[in-house]
Every structure is written in C-alpha cells, then in structure tokens.
Amino acid sequence: MESAQLLDILGNENRRKILHLLASRPCYMSEIAERLDVGAKAILGHLELLERAGMVEANVDEQRRKYFHITDNLRLEVFVSPYSFDVEITTVALSEPKEQEAAPQEIIKGLKSLYGQVQKLLENRNNVMREYQQIQGNITEAMGHCMDAIGDVAQDNIEAEILYALIKGPMNARVLSMQLGIPEYVIERYIAELEKRKILKRDENNYIIG
C-alpha cells in the first residue's frame, strides 16, 4: 500500500486506538467496541479498512467467533526537514510462536529470561535510533550545502527543482516530469540547457549531475 494511504488510515484516532489495543493481544470486535466506547458498526468499518490495508487479520476461534490481530511488524517513518519530505515503510513478517507445555515454574523462568531479552533488544534499538538520528542530521546538513550550491548555479526555480531531484539519483526526462509535475517537453528544454552548460550529463538513458 502507498505511504500516503497508510498515513490517511492512521490519521484516524479510533483506528490508532484499535491498533494500540491489538498490539497487546488479539481481540473480538465486541471487546474493541466496548473498550473504545464506539458503536460496533463503526468499529467493523475501521477493522475492514485495516484488513484491506494488510495491517490487521481476522481469524475464527472454536466457537466460530471472529477475532482480530495485527498481521505484520510494520514501521512507518515520516522524515521532514527543511530540504526533504520522505515517508518509508518497512514490514517484517511475524513468525508463529511455538506452543510448548511446561510446568508453572518453568514458564516463570522462561518469562524472566524473555523479559531480559526484550530489555536488551529495546536498549539496542535505542542505540541504533540515536545513531540514525545523527545520520539524518548529517544528511540534512549535506542537503543544505547542496541547496546552497544549486542556488549558485540554477538560473530559475525549475532548474533548481531539476537539480535537487537529480541529487537523489539518476532520472530520465519522463520520470522528472512525473515527479516534478512539469510537462516533459519543458523538462527536456531545461535539460538541454543544463547539458550545454556542463551541469548535467547523460548516463545511459538517465541524467546525472556532472
């Protein structure tokens, strides 16, 4: 699903509350409606939308009652800076837990061990996030220098937009046209001028700064 659609889905407070509830354990629709104090019909509509998005899945218990749970481990990241607006989605499939019979003492011992693992993994995640934030800060700083350089060579806003788009990777005229919302023939005219000034060059079927 497109990131814009996921943002729209998660923009609804009740859907976020449903996911928060399901993050602790699977629930029946009636449970969700009761916990959130929202009508069953409205909850059903939210669950169906989350199902279509692949975020929630329904199963049936032994009494043929439908219950819902989160399908995958999904990370939706929005990064906004003075020079970029990016949305990234990462999905990791969850493995089925192994069912094992054990004595209560063994269960508690295993739970304590798992608790320690979770705490260590959370600490590792926090360390990774701090490194990630530092990298994002470095990217923003580098993009700022790029924008200064573009401002020095671009003769108008369209040239600046083309150069800024090409910083992120090689593109052809059609892709640039679609991304920037500028007619392709206009893009081609600007590219020809930038090539003449040796600001752009062709790399196979795409253009790069060079």
C-alpha positions in Angstrom: 0.0 0.0 0.0 1.2 3.5 -0.8 2.6 5.5 2.1 0.0 8.3 1.6 -2.8 5.8 2.0 -1.3 4.5 5.2 -0.9 8.0 6.6 -4.6 8.6 5.8 -5.6 5.4 7.6 -3.5 6.1 10.6 -4.8 9.7 10.7 -8.0 8.5 12.3 -7.8 8.4 16.1 -10.1 5.4 16.6 -8.1 3.3 14.1 -4.9 4.2 16.1 -6.7 3.2 19.3 -7.7 -0.1 17.7 -4.1 -0.9 16.7 -2.9 0.1 20.2 -5.3 -2.3 21.7 -4.5 -5.1 19.3 -0.8 -4.6 20.0 -1.3 -6.1 23.5 -3.4 -9.1 22.4 -5.9 -10.3 19.8 -9.5 -9.0 20.4 -13.0 -9.7 19.3 -14.9 -6.9 17.7 -17.3 -6.6 20.7 -14.3 -6.2 23.0 -12.9 -3.4 20.9 -16.2 -1.6 20.7 -16.6 -1.9 24.5 -13.1 -0.8 25.3 -13.2 2.2 23.0 -16.9 3.0 23.7 -17.6 3.2 20.0 -20.5 1.6 18.1 -20.0 -1.9 16.7 -20.8 -0.8 13.2 -18.2 1.9 13.2 -15.6 -0.5 14.7 -16.4 -3.0 12.0 -15.8 -0.3 9.3 -12.4 0.6 10.8 -11.4 -3.1 11.1 -12.4 -3.8 7.4 -10.3 -0.8 6.3 -7.3 -2.0 8.4 -7.8 -5.5 6.9 -7.7 -4.2 3.3 -4.5 -2.3 4.2 -3.0 -5.6 5.4 -2.4 -4.3 8.9 -5.0 -6.4 10.6 -6.1 -10.0 10.1 -9.2 -11.9 11.2 -9.3 -15.5 12.5 -12.1 -17.6 13.9 -12.0 -19.4 17.2 -13.5 -22.8 18.2 -16.9 -21.2 18.7 -16.8 -19.7 15.2 -16.3 -16.2 16.7 -14.1 -13.8 14.7 -11.2 -12.1 16.4 -8.6 -9.7 15.1 -4.8 -9.4 15.4 -2.1 -7.3 13.9 -0.7 -9.0 10.8 2.9 -7.8 10.5 5.6 -5.8 12.2 5.2 -2.6 10.3 7.3 0.6 10.7 6.0 3.8 9.1 8.6 6.6 9.3 8.0 10.2 8.3 11.0 12.4 8.0 10.5 16.1 7.5 13.4 18.6 7.2 13.9 22.0 5.6 15.1 20.1 2.5 13.1 16.9 2.2 9.8 15.1 3.0 10.2 11.3 3.0 7.9 8.5 4.0 9.3 5.0 4.4 7.6 1.7 5.1 9.3 -1.4 6.5 7.5 -4.6 7.0 8.8 -7.7 8.8 6.7 -10.9 8.8 6.0 -12.2 12.3 6.8 -15.9 12.9 4.3 -18.2 14.5 5.0 -18.7 18.3 5.9 -22.3 19.3 3.3 -23.9 21.6 5.0 -25.8 24.4 3.6 -27.4 27.5 5.6 -26.6 30.7 5.3 -26.5 34.4 4.4 -23.1 36.0 7.9 -22.8 37.4 9.4 -23.4 34.0 7.0 -20.8 32.5 8.0 -18.2 35.0 11.7 -18.9 34.5 11.3 -18.6 30.7 9.3 -15.4 31.1 12.1 -13.9 33.2 14.6 -14.8 30.5 12.4 -13.4 27.8 12.0 -10.2 29.8 15.7 -9.8 29.9 16.0 -10.4 26.2 13.3 -7.7 25.5 15.0 -5.2 27.7 18.4 -5.8 25.9 16.8 -5.5 22.5 15.0 -2.3 23.4 18.3 -0.8 24.6 19.9 -1.9 21.3 17.1 -0.3 19.4 17.5 3.0 21.3 21.2 3.0 20.5 20.5 2.4 16.8 17.9 5.2 16.8 20.4 7.6 18.3 22.9 6.7 15.5 20.2 7.0 13.0 19.2 10.5 14.2 22.8 11.6 13.9 23.0 10.3 10.4 19.8 12.1 9.5 21.2 15.3 10.9 24.3 14.8 8.7 22.1 14.2 5.7 20.2 17.4 6.4 23.4 19.4 6.8 24.8 18.0 3.5 21.5 18.7 1.7 21.7 22.3 3.0 25.1 22.6 1.3 23.7 21.1 -1.9 20.9 23.7 -1.9 23.4 26.5 -1.5 25.4 25.1 -4.4 22.2 24.7 -6.5 21.3 28.3 -5.7 24.6 29.4 -7.1 24.3 27.7 -10.5 20.5 27.5 -11.1 19.1 30.4 -13.2 15.5 29.8 -12.1 13.2 27.7 -9.9 12.7 24.9 -12.5 16.4 24.4 -12.9 16.8 24.3 -9.1 14.0 21.7 -8.9 15.6 19.5 -11.6 19.0 19.6 -9.9 17.5 18.9 -6.5 15.6 15.9 -7.8 18.8 14.5 -9.5 20.8 14.8 -6.3 18.7 11.8 -5.1 19.6 9.7 -8.1 19.7 9.4 -11.9 16.4 10.0 -13.7 15.2 10.5 -17.3 13.1 13.3 -18.5 9.8 11.4 -18.1 10.5 10.4 -14.5 11.5 14.0 -13.7 8.3 15.3 -15.4 6.1 12.9 -13.3 7.9 13.7 -10.1 8.0 17.5 -10.5 4.6 17.9 -12.2 6.2 19.8 -15.1 5.5 18.9 -18.8 8.1 16.6 -20.3 8.9 18.9 -23.2 9.7 21.7 -20.7 12.0 19.3 -18.8 13.8 18.4 -22.0 14.3 22.0 -22.8 15.8 22.7 -19.5 18.0 19.6 -19.6 19.4 20.6 -22.9 20.4 24.0 -21.5 21.9 22.4 -18.4 23.9 19.9 -20.6 25.1 22.8 -22.7 26.5 24.5 -19.5 28.0 21.1 -18.5 26.0 20.9 -15.3 24.2 17.7 -16.4 25.4 14.8 -18.4 23.8 11.7 -19.8 24.3 8.3 -18.0 22.9 5.7 -20.4 19.2 6.7 -20.5 19.2 8.9 -17.4 20.8 12.2 -16.4 23.2 12.9 -13.6 24.8 15.9 -12.2 28.3 16.2 -13.6 
